[in-house]
Amino acid sequence: MAAVMLLKSWQRKWNEENTRRFTYSLIPDVSTKVVFPKACEIGVSYCRMLLHDMLLNEDGFRTGISDKPQRSCGQDNESVAHVLLSSSSSSSSSEFLDAG
Protein backbone atom coordinates (compact mmCIF):
# COMPACT_ATOMS: atom_id res chain seq x y z
CA MET A 1 0.00 0.00 0.00
CA ALA A 2 2.77 2.45 0.91
CA ALA A 3 4.65 1.63 -2.31
CA VAL A 4 1.55 2.38 -4.39
CA MET A 5 1.05 5.72 -2.63
CA LEU A 6 4.70 6.62 -3.08
CA LEU A 7 4.60 5.76 -6.78
CA LYS A 8 1.44 7.86 -7.29
CA SER A 9 3.01 10.80 -5.46
CA TRP A 10 6.21 10.52 -7.51
CA GLN A 11 4.20 10.33 -10.75
CA ARG A 12 2.13 13.40 -9.80
CA LYS A 13 5.29 15.40 -9.10
CA TRP A 14 6.87 14.19 -12.37
CA ASN A 15 3.74 15.21 -14.31
CA GLU A 16 3.69 18.69 -12.73
CA GLU A 17 7.44 19.39 -12.98
CA ASN A 18 8.44 22.24 -15.32
CA THR A 19 11.98 21.05 -16.05
CA ARG A 20 13.37 17.97 -17.81
CA ARG A 21 10.47 17.88 -20.25
CA PHE A 22 12.65 16.23 -22.90
CA THR A 23 13.33 13.29 -20.57
CA TYR A 24 9.63 13.29 -19.64
CA SER A 25 8.71 13.02 -23.34
CA LEU A 26 10.81 9.84 -23.53
CA ILE A 27 9.83 8.36 -20.15
CA PRO A 28 6.48 9.80 -19.00
CA ASP A 29 5.73 6.94 -16.58
CA VAL A 30 7.94 6.86 -13.46
CA SER A 31 7.49 3.11 -13.14
CA THR A 32 9.21 2.52 -16.50
CA LYS A 33 12.35 0.47 -16.00
CA VAL A 34 15.25 1.91 -17.96
CA VAL A 35 17.71 -0.76 -19.06
CA PHE A 36 21.24 0.43 -19.68
CA PRO A 37 23.61 -1.34 -22.09
CA LYS A 38 26.50 -3.35 -20.64
CA ALA A 39 29.08 -1.43 -22.69
CA CYS A 40 30.06 1.58 -20.59
CA GLU A 41 30.56 4.00 -23.51
CA ILE A 42 27.15 3.23 -24.97
CA GLY A 43 25.54 3.49 -21.54
CA VAL A 44 27.05 6.93 -20.97
CA SER A 45 25.83 8.14 -24.39
CA TYR A 46 22.38 6.68 -23.69
CA CYS A 47 22.20 8.44 -20.33
CA ARG A 48 23.35 11.74 -21.84
CA MET A 49 20.69 11.39 -24.53
CA LEU A 50 18.00 10.90 -21.87
CA LEU A 51 19.26 13.99 -20.04
CA HIS A 52 19.27 15.99 -23.30
CA ASP A 53 22.99 16.74 -22.99
CA MET A 54 24.83 15.24 -25.97
CA LEU A 55 27.07 18.23 -26.77
CA LEU A 56 25.51 18.49 -30.20
CA ASN A 57 24.85 21.97 -31.65
CA GLU A 58 21.16 21.87 -30.67
CA ASP A 59 22.05 21.22 -27.01
CA GLY A 60 24.88 23.76 -27.13
CA PHE A 61 22.58 26.41 -28.60
CA ARG A 62 20.00 25.74 -25.88
CA THR A 63 22.65 26.16 -23.15
CA GLY A 64 24.40 29.09 -24.83
CA ILE A 65 27.70 27.46 -25.85
CA SER A 66 26.90 27.18 -29.57
CA ASP A 67 26.04 30.04 -31.94
CA LYS A 68 23.40 28.05 -33.81
CA PRO A 69 21.50 24.75 -33.51
CA GLN A 70 22.12 23.75 -37.13
CA ARG A 71 24.77 21.40 -38.44
CA SER A 72 27.84 22.93 -40.06
CA CYS A 73 26.12 22.67 -43.47
CA GLY A 74 23.32 24.88 -42.07
CA GLN A 75 20.45 22.68 -43.19
CA ASP A 76 19.08 20.67 -40.24
CA ASN A 77 19.52 21.05 -36.51
CA GLU A 78 22.30 18.87 -35.16
CA SER A 79 20.20 16.81 -32.75
CA VAL A 80 20.12 13.24 -31.50
CA ALA A 81 17.12 12.52 -33.71
CA HIS A 82 18.86 13.91 -36.78
CA VAL A 83 22.12 12.06 -36.16
CA LEU A 84 20.44 8.72 -35.47
CA LEU A 85 17.54 8.87 -37.92
CA SER A 86 18.81 10.81 -40.93
CA SER A 87 18.99 8.57 -43.96
CA SER A 88 21.83 10.54 -45.51
CA SER A 89 24.05 10.87 -42.44
CA SER A 90 25.82 7.52 -42.30
CA SER A 91 29.17 9.23 -41.80
CA SER A 92 27.89 11.62 -39.12
CA SER A 93 26.11 8.73 -37.37
CA SER A 94 29.31 6.71 -37.21
CA GLU A 95 31.26 9.74 -35.96
CA PHE A 96 28.61 10.35 -33.31
CA LEU A 97 28.59 6.74 -32.16
CA ASP A 98 32.39 6.51 -32.15
CA ALA A 99 32.59 9.65 -29.99
CA GLY A 100 30.38 8.09 -27.27
N, CA, C and O of each residue as an XYZ file, in Angstrom:
400
protein
N       0.817     -1.197      0.000
C       0.000      0.000      0.000
C       0.867      1.269      0.000
O       0.607      2.207     -0.755
N       1.886      1.286      0.846
C       2.768      2.450      0.909
C       3.515      2.644     -0.407
O       3.716      3.775     -0.848
N       3.927      1.542     -1.035
C       4.649      1.627     -2.312
C       3.759      2.226     -3.394
O       4.224      3.026     -4.206
N       2.499      1.851     -3.412
C       1.553      2.379     -4.393
C       1.359      3.881     -4.183
O       1.339      4.645     -5.148
N       1.217      4.299     -2.939
C       1.046      5.723     -2.628
C       2.290      6.512     -3.011
O       2.191      7.611     -3.556
N       3.443      5.959     -2.730
C       4.702      6.620     -3.077
C       4.832      6.779     -4.589
O       5.211      7.844     -5.076
N       4.517      5.721     -5.327
C       4.597      5.765     -6.785
C       3.629      6.804     -7.356
O       3.986      7.537     -8.279
N       2.421      6.873     -6.822
C       1.443      7.861     -7.291
C       1.913      9.289     -6.998
O       1.747     10.190     -7.820
N       2.499      9.478     -5.820
C       3.012     10.797     -5.461
C       4.159     11.202     -6.383
O       4.211     12.335     -6.861
N       5.072     10.269     -6.626
C       6.214     10.517     -7.507
C       5.724     10.851     -8.913
O       6.230     11.779     -9.543
N       4.732     10.093     -9.410
C       4.196     10.325    -10.751
C       3.546     11.707    -10.834
O       3.730     12.420    -11.820
N       2.789     12.087     -9.807
C       2.132     13.397     -9.800
C       3.170     14.516     -9.866
O       3.008     15.476    -10.619
N       4.231     14.389     -9.077
C       5.294     15.405     -9.101
C       5.993     15.438    -10.453
O       6.315     16.516    -10.953
N       6.232     14.273    -11.054
C       6.872     14.189    -12.374
C       5.991     14.837    -13.429
O       6.492     15.533    -14.311
N       4.680     14.616    -13.347
C       3.738     15.208    -14.307
C       3.682     16.726    -14.191
O       3.509     17.416    -15.196
N       3.826     17.256    -12.975
C       3.690     18.689    -12.727
C       5.004     19.458    -12.852
O       4.996     20.688    -12.887
N       6.121     18.756    -12.919
C       7.437     19.393    -12.980
C       7.572     20.224    -14.253
O       7.062     19.834    -15.304
N       8.255     21.367    -14.168
C       8.439     22.241    -15.325
C       9.766     22.018    -16.035
O       9.954     22.511    -17.147
N      10.679     21.299    -15.428
C      11.981     21.052    -16.046
C      12.069     19.609    -16.506
O      11.225     18.780    -16.169
N      13.104     19.325    -17.280
C      13.367     17.969    -17.806
C      12.210     17.424    -18.647
O      11.894     16.236    -18.597
N      11.596     18.307    -19.408
C      10.471     17.875    -20.254
C      10.927     16.970    -21.391
O      10.152     16.135    -21.857
N      12.176     17.119    -21.848
C      12.654     16.227    -22.896
C      12.705     14.794    -22.371
O      12.238     13.866    -23.031
N      13.276     14.620    -21.180
C      13.325     13.289    -20.573
C      11.913     12.782    -20.317
O      11.631     11.602    -20.523
N      11.034     13.657    -19.874
C       9.634     13.286    -19.645
C       8.982     12.804    -20.939
O       8.190     11.861    -20.919
N       9.306     13.442    -22.061
C       8.713     13.022    -23.336
C       9.146     11.608    -23.720
O       8.422     10.904    -24.424
N      10.323     11.195    -23.257
C      10.806      9.839    -23.534
C      10.319      8.824    -22.507
O      10.044      7.672    -22.843
N      10.214      9.261    -21.248
C       9.828      8.361    -20.154
C       8.772      9.060    -19.297
O       9.093      9.568    -18.223
N       7.507      9.094    -19.758
C       6.482      9.796    -18.996
C       5.998      9.042    -17.749
O       5.437      9.653    -16.839
N       6.206      7.750    -17.703
C       5.730      6.942    -16.582
C       6.901      6.612    -15.655
O       7.864      5.969    -16.073
N       6.817      7.058    -14.384
C       7.937      6.865    -13.462
C       8.204      5.392    -13.150
O       9.281      5.057    -12.656
N       7.263      4.529    -13.422
C       7.487      3.106    -13.142
C       8.189      2.389    -14.295
O       8.450      1.190    -14.207
N       8.496      3.108    -15.369
C       9.208      2.521    -16.504
C      10.624      2.149    -16.082
O      11.357      2.979    -15.544
N      10.998      0.924    -16.324
C      12.348      0.475    -15.996
C      13.259      0.780    -17.184
O      13.024      0.311    -18.298
N      14.284      1.560    -16.934
C      15.254      1.909    -17.962
C      16.388      0.898    -17.893
O      17.012      0.721    -16.846
N      16.647      0.245    -19.003
C      17.706     -0.763    -19.057
C      18.901     -0.157    -19.781
O      18.793      0.274    -20.929
N      20.032     -0.131    -19.100
C      21.243      0.429    -19.679
C      22.079     -0.666    -20.321
O      22.122     -1.785    -19.810
N      22.742     -0.363    -21.430
C      23.610     -1.340    -22.093
C      24.792     -1.715    -21.198
O      25.184     -0.945    -20.321
N      25.350     -2.895    -21.425
C      26.502     -3.349    -20.638
C      27.777     -2.604    -21.009
O      28.651     -2.416    -20.162
N      27.895     -2.181    -22.255
C      29.075     -1.433    -22.694
C      29.022     -0.031    -22.092
O      28.071      0.715    -22.322
N      30.030      0.315    -21.333
C      30.059      1.585    -20.593
C      29.893      2.797    -21.512
O      29.108      3.694    -21.205
N      30.616      2.837    -22.629
C      30.560      3.999    -23.512
C      29.158      4.212    -24.073
O      28.687      5.344    -24.173
N      28.505      3.131    -24.432
C      27.151      3.233    -24.975
C      26.190      3.654    -23.872
O      25.283      4.452    -24.108
N      26.386      3.123    -22.673
C      25.544      3.486    -21.537
C      25.642      4.962    -21.205
O      24.634      5.606    -20.916
N      26.851      5.501    -21.244
C      27.049      6.932    -20.968
C      26.343      7.764    -22.038
O      25.661      8.736    -21.712
N      26.499      7.396    -23.304
C      25.830      8.135    -24.389
C      24.315      8.054    -24.243
O      23.614      9.042    -24.462
N      23.813      6.882    -23.875
C      22.377      6.681    -23.692
C      21.863      7.579    -22.564
O      20.827      8.228    -22.704
N      22.580      7.611    -21.469
C      22.199      8.441    -20.325
C      22.231      9.921    -20.703
O      21.323     10.671    -20.346
N      23.257     10.340    -21.411
C      23.349     11.742    -21.836
C      22.215     12.096    -22.786
O      21.704     13.216    -22.751
N      21.813     11.147    -23.637
C      20.693     11.392    -24.532
C      19.423     11.601    -23.719
O      18.649     12.513    -24.009
N      19.196     10.767    -22.700
C      18.003     10.903    -21.872
C      17.991     12.232    -21.118
O      16.928     12.799    -20.868
N      19.168     12.722    -20.761
C      19.263     13.994    -20.039
C      19.317     15.194    -20.977
O      19.397     16.337    -20.528
N      19.273     14.928    -22.279
C      19.272     15.986    -23.303
C      20.568     16.798    -23.243
O      20.547     18.028    -23.290
N      21.687     16.094    -23.140
C      22.985     16.744    -22.990
C      24.044     15.985    -23.786
O      24.953     15.391    -23.206
N      23.927     16.004    -25.109
C      24.829     15.237    -25.970
C      25.975     16.060    -26.542
O      26.797     15.518    -27.281
N      26.057     17.328    -26.232
C      27.071     18.228    -26.768
C      26.962     18.407    -28.273
O      27.942     18.735    -28.941
N      25.775     18.193    -28.798
C      25.513     18.495    -30.198
C      25.127     19.974    -30.287
O      24.827     20.596    -29.269
N      25.133     20.536    -31.491
C      24.847     21.969    -31.652
C      23.497     22.375    -31.058
O      23.379     23.454    -30.478
N      22.477     21.519    -31.197
C      21.157     21.872    -30.670
C      21.210     22.027    -29.148
O      20.630     22.965    -28.601
N      21.897     21.119    -28.466
C      22.047     21.224    -27.011
C      22.908     22.427    -26.647
O      22.592     23.159    -25.710
N      23.995     22.631    -27.388
C      24.877     23.760    -27.127
C      24.182     25.092    -27.327
O      24.411     26.035    -26.569
N      23.331     25.178    -28.344
C      22.584     26.414    -28.595
C      21.608     26.677    -27.450
O      21.459     27.813    -26.999
N      20.949     25.621    -26.987
C      19.998     25.742    -25.879
C      20.692     26.230    -24.613
O      20.116     27.013    -23.857
N      21.924     25.777    -24.373
C      22.645     26.155    -23.153
C      23.541     27.376    -23.340
O      24.133     27.861    -22.375
N      23.646     27.881    -24.579
C      24.400     29.095    -24.832
C      25.869     28.900    -25.189
O      26.625     29.872    -25.190
N      26.299     27.670    -25.495
C      27.704     27.455    -25.855
C      27.898     27.260    -27.352
O      29.026     27.080    -27.813
N      26.814     27.294    -28.110
C      26.899     27.184    -29.565
C      26.146     28.362    -30.170
O      25.122     28.793    -29.640
N      26.660     28.881    -31.286
C      26.035     30.035    -31.937
C      24.728     29.694    -32.635
O      23.856     30.551    -32.780
N      24.590     28.449    -33.067
C      23.399     28.054    -33.810
C      23.110     26.573    -33.569
O      24.021     25.809    -33.253
N      21.847     26.163    -33.715
C      21.504     24.754    -33.507
C      21.745     23.878    -34.744
O      21.720     22.651    -34.651
N      21.976     24.507    -35.890
C      22.118     23.750    -37.134
C      23.479     23.066    -37.249
O      24.453     23.435    -36.593
N      23.499     22.058    -38.108
C      24.766     21.399    -38.445
C      25.645     22.396    -39.185
O      25.190     23.474    -39.567
N      26.907     22.029    -39.384
C      27.840     22.934    -40.061
C      27.387     23.269    -41.478
O      27.731     24.334    -41.989
N      26.624     22.388    -42.128
C      26.115     22.670    -43.469
C      24.957     23.672    -43.430
O      24.583     24.229    -44.462
N      24.380     23.904    -42.220
C      23.318     24.883    -42.065
C      21.933     24.408    -42.406
O      20.985     25.190    -42.338
N      21.778     23.139    -42.775
C      20.452     22.678    -43.190
C      19.575     22.260    -42.017
O      18.581     22.928    -41.733
N      19.908     21.190    -41.338
C      19.085     20.675    -40.243
C      19.754     20.950    -38.907
O      20.965     21.158    -38.836
N      18.948     20.948    -37.846
C      19.515     21.049    -36.515
C      20.351     19.806    -36.229
O      19.979     18.695    -36.609
N      21.471     20.002    -35.561
C      22.303     18.873    -35.155
C      21.747     18.366    -33.832
O      22.098     18.866    -32.763
N      20.873     17.363    -33.920
C      20.199     16.811    -32.752
C      20.387     15.304    -32.723
O      20.842     14.708    -33.699
N      20.041     14.697    -31.614
C      20.124     13.238    -31.499
C      19.251     12.591    -32.570
O      19.677     11.659    -33.252
N      18.028     13.093    -32.711
C      17.117     12.518    -33.710
C      17.707     12.612    -35.105
O      17.634     11.651    -35.871
N      18.290     13.754    -35.448
C      18.859     13.905    -36.780
C      20.036     12.952    -36.990
O      20.124     12.282    -38.019
N      20.927     12.897    -36.019
C      22.123     12.061    -36.163
C      21.752     10.588    -36.267
O      22.330      9.862    -37.076
N      20.799     10.138    -35.462
C      20.445      8.718    -35.466
C      19.469      8.327    -36.565
O      19.493      7.185    -37.023
N      18.617      9.238    -36.998
C      17.543      8.873    -37.918
C      17.706      9.379    -39.339
O      16.960      8.954    -40.221
N      18.642     10.262    -39.591
C      18.807     10.809    -40.929
C      19.290      9.735    -41.883
O      20.262      9.034    -41.602
N      18.614      9.610    -42.999
C      18.987      8.571    -43.961
C      20.275      8.893    -44.696
O      20.938      7.993    -45.209
N      20.637     10.175    -44.751
C      21.832     10.542    -45.513
C      23.023     10.865    -44.617
O      23.988     11.473    -45.079
N      22.975     10.470    -43.341
C      24.053     10.867    -42.443
C      24.836      9.676    -41.914
O      25.193      9.647    -40.736
N      25.108      8.692    -42.766
C      25.818      7.519    -42.295
C      27.182      7.880    -41.732
O      27.619      7.277    -40.752
N      27.871      8.861    -42.334
C      29.174      9.230    -41.805
C      29.037      9.985    -40.491
O      29.825      9.757    -39.573
N      28.045     10.890    -40.376
C      27.887     11.621    -39.125
C      27.400     10.694    -38.020
O      27.761     10.878    -36.858
N      26.571      9.683    -38.370
C      26.114      8.727    -37.374
C      27.277      7.930    -36.820
O      27.362      7.714    -35.611
N      28.178      7.490    -37.693
C      29.306      6.707    -37.212
C      30.248      7.570    -36.384
O      30.807      7.094    -35.396
N      30.434      8.839    -36.770
C      31.260      9.738    -35.962
C      30.636      9.958    -34.596
O      31.335      9.958    -33.583
N      29.330     10.144    -34.565
C      28.606     10.354    -33.314
C      28.742      9.136    -32.409
O      29.030      9.268    -31.219
N      28.534      7.957    -32.973
C      28.590      6.740    -32.163
C      30.014      6.433    -31.711
O      30.212      5.918    -30.611
N      30.999      6.739    -32.536
C      32.394      6.513    -32.152
C      32.818      7.460    -31.039
O      33.676      7.118    -30.225
N      32.217      8.662    -30.999
C      32.595      9.649    -29.989
C      32.078      9.296    -28.611
O      32.617      9.770    -27.611
N      31.012      8.447    -28.533
C      30.378      8.092    -27.274
C      31.324      7.509    -26.320
O      30.939      7.156    -25.205
